[in-house]
Amino acid sequence: MKIATANSDIGNAKKVFTKGIANTENKNYEQAVENFTKAIEFNSNFASAYSNRCLVYLQWGKYEAAIADCTEAIKINPENIEANLNLGLAYYEIGNYQQAIAEYTQVLNHNHNDFRALYNRGLANFELNNYQEAIGDYNLILANTQQDATFNQADIYNERGLAYLMSKNMHKAKSDFSYAIYMDAGNSRAYYNRGCVCSKMGNIEGAMADFSKTLKLNPHEAQAYLNRGLLRQESGLYQAAIQDLQAAAKCFCDRGNMSAYHHTQALINGLQKWLLSSNQTAIG
């Protein structure tokens, strides 16, 4: 049982807590952690200090520390739903998707229309290959006309489209990606994802067009270069294919993804050797 805190300590805790909030807003995270830690020293039952220090740890990528703080905040105040949400985020980041889902569900038990919890639970379900459950979460968001304005609907359609894609429902996946593009013409992920669906459906021309649009919006998307290069190779556009594969290899190397870089270089070497041995013209 914790000893009651004196009124003076509670007042000091609130003052230093306020400084922590300001430092968090100004991204002075190290100072913010010091402030919240001091607030907890003044008042060990200060649930909000634990919650806000958890937020800073999440920003820092210190997920284990964030889990410890959120857990303590919930222990002090079981109704602290924001702590459950943040705890879910921390569990998600360390790959404990099942526990993340449990925390998001706890939030939804209090407010079944909490879009953050639904969206994040959908992401966690996707990671566990629970595609139908993920689709259900995104459906609940889209069905609510009072949707939180902080959410981009294009992102929700994009995520649901990915779940449909993994469920091998190509027509619904393509429809969702197309709607995401309709809502956000600059959404390079939606173009890329629709390109993948078109490729799987045998629509090579549509796939290449979508990968080209992806690259116009994001010239450093290595996978789009790689996919378009392979499609160009399949279409007999060998020189253009080599150029795309070389661009993909460079992007992979720049990002430090050496495994993908070496794999792409092997594809380039294989295509070039085949062209030499078969006397093919490397047309673009």
N, C-alpha and C positions, 0 to 999 in steps of 0.2 A: 504493500500500500504506500502510495507516494505521500510525502509530507505536504501539507497545504502551503501555498506560496503567499508571502506577505504582499499587501497591496502595493507597496513601493516597488517590489520586484515585478509585479504585473505591469505597473506603469512603465518601468524601464524596458520590459520585454516589448511592449507595444511601440515604444519610441524607436528602438533599434530594429524592430520588425518593419516599421515604415521605411526606414533607411534601406532595408533589404529589398523592399518592393521597388524603390526608386533605382537602386543599383541594378536590379534585374531588368527593368525597363530600359536602362541605358547600356545593357549588356556588359556590365561590370560584374561578371559572374563570380570571380574570386572574392571580391568584396561582399557580394550578396550572400555567399555561403557563410562568410565570417559573421555577417549581421544576423542571419537566421540561427546560426549556431549559438551566438551570444543570447538571442532571444530565448532559445531553449534552455540555456543555462540559468536565465532569470526565472523561467516558468517551464518546467518540464512537462506540463500538460498543455502546451501551446500547440494544438493540432495544426493550425494554419502555418505555423513556422516550419513544421515538418513537411507539410504539403508543398509549400513554396520552395523549400530547399530541394525537395524532390524534383520540382520543375527545373531548377538550375542544373541538377545532376543529369536530367534528361537532355538538356541543351548541351552539356559537356560530353555526353556519351558515357557517363558513369552509371550504368544501368543497375548494377548490384547495389550501389549506394542509394539509388532512387527507390529500388524495391524496399530496402530497409526503412527508408523514411516514410514511404506511403503506407507500409504495413503498420508502422507506429502511429501514424495519423489516424488510420482506421480503428486501431485499438482504442485510442483516446475518444474518437468520435465516429461510431459505426455509421452515422448518417452522412459522413463526408463523401458524397458520391464522386466529387472531383478527384479525390484520392484514388478511388477505385478505377476511374478512367485512366489516370496517370500510371497506376500500377499495371493496368493492361498494356499500356504503351511500352513500359519497361520490359514486361515479360515478352511482348512481341519482338522487341529489338534483340533479345538474347535467344530468340528462337523457341521459346516455350509457348507455342501457340495455343495449346489446350488451356493453360492457365490464363492466358490473355483472354480467351473466349469466356472463361468463368468470370473474370472481372467485368468484362463488358456486359455480360448477362446480368450481373448484379446491378449495374447501372440501369439497365433496361427494366429490371424488376421495379425500380422506383419511378422510371419515366420511360414508357415503352416507345416514345417518339423521339428519344435522344438520338439525333442524327450522327453525332460523333461516334457513339457506341455502336450503332448499327453499321456504319461505314467501316469502322475498324474491326468489328467482328466479322464482317464480310471478308476483309483482307486476310484475317487469321484463318477463317474457314477455307479460303482459297489455298492457303499454304499447306493445309492439311488434306488437300484434294477433296474437301467437302463442297463440291461445286454447287449442288442443288441448295445447300444451306446458304452459301454465299449469295446465290441468285435470290433466295428468299429475303435475305437482309437488304439487298439493293432494291427489291420490289417494294419493301415496306417504306423505304425512303422516297421512292418515286411516286408511291401512291398517296403520300401525304402532301396536300396542296399548300400546307403551311411550312414548306421546307426552309430550313435554315439558310439565310442568304449567303452565309460564309462558304457554303458548299457549291462547287461548280458542277452543275448537272452533267456537263460533258464528261467529267471524271467518273461520275457514277455509271453512265452508259458505257464508258470505256471499260471499267472494271467488270460490269455485268457481261459485257461482250466477251471478255477474256474467259469468264466462267463458262459461257455458252460454247466458246471455242474449245476449251478443254473437255467439255461434255460432248464434243463432236456435233453440236447443233450449229452447223455453219451458216445457215440462213438467218437464224436469230442473231448470231454473232456479227455477221455482216451488217444486219439492220441496225444493231446497237452502235457499231463503229461509225456507220454512215450518219446516224443521228447525232453522235458526238461531234462529228465534223460539221454538221449543219449548225450546231449550237456554238461551236468554237472552230472557226476556219483555220486557226493557227495551231491547232492541236496536233503536233507531229506524231505523238504516240498513236492517235486514232488512225491516222493515215498508214502508219507502219503496221498496225494490227490488222487493218482491213486488207493491206497488201498481202499479209500472211494468209488470210482467209481466201482471198482471190487465188493465190497460188495453190492452196489445197483443193480449191474447187476447179482447178484447171484453167482459170481465166488469167493466162500469162500476161496478156496485154494490160489488163486492169491492174494486176499485181505490180508490173513494172512502172505503171503510171503512179501508183500510190507510193512506191518506194522512191520514185523521183521527187514527188511532192514532199515526202519526209525529209529528203536530203536538201531540198530548197529551204525548208524551215529549220533544219538542223544539219548543217554540213559535216558534223563530226559523228554522225550516227553510223558506226562501223558495221553493225549488223544489216542495215539497209543497203550499204554498198555491197556487202557479201551476198545478200539474197538477190539483189538485182544482177550482180555479176553472174551468179549461177543460172539465173533465168536467161540472161543474154547468151551464155554459153550454150544452154539448151536450145536457144533459138538460132544458133549458128553465127551469132555476132561476136566472134572470138576476140577481136581487138578491143572492142568495148568491154567485153567481159574481163579481159586482163586488166584494163584500166580501173575497172571497179574493184577487182580483187586487190590490186596494188593500193588503192585508196583505203580499202578496208584494213589491209595489213598495217598501213601507216597509222590509222586511227587506233587500232588495237595496241600497237607499240607505244604510241603517245600516252595511252591510258595505263600502260604497264601490264596489259593482259598478254603476257608472252606466250601462253598456251594457245590462245586464239591466233596470235600473230604467226606462230610457227605452223599451225594448221592451215592458215590462209596461204602462207608461202608455199606449202606443199601443194596446194591446189593450183597455184600459179605455175609452179615448176612442172607439174603433171600436164597441165594444159599446153604449155609451151613445148614440152617434149613430144606430145601427141601431134601438135601442129607440124613440127619438124619431120617426124617419122611418117606422117600421112600426106605430106606435101599440101596441106590445107592452106588456103589463103586466109590470113587473119583479118577478115573484114570487120568493120566497125558498125 
